[in-house]
Amino acid sequence: MMRVARCLAALIAMGSLTACAGLINPPQPWEKSLLAKPEMTMDSDGLEAQFTQHILGSKEGSSGGYGVGGGGCGCN
């Protein structure tokens, strides 16, 4: 009897979670106004971001770095 009750409770919980999941909507553009500011970016300092990309591109020469086809050998 307890096993049936636990199974029924689990099914009810799963059903209610599934029903609530359909109510979640992505935020609209006007709801993201504060997040769209340049201060809210992960790398707000442009010079530091360029430096980081340069370092990562140099370290990952065999993979081609950012947006470059081919390997680190210069062949495309």
C-alpha angles and dihedrals in degrees: 000000000000091000091055091048092051091048091049091048090050091050092049091049092049091047093051092047091050091049092050093048090065091059095063112103128185113252118268120239093255090054091058097057097119093044092053093063116109090237090064096059119109092239105034092164106080095195092052091049091053091049092050091050090050092051093046091047091052093047094047096046093138092058095047101248119240118356096336120129120222131025134296092276093082097249117126 
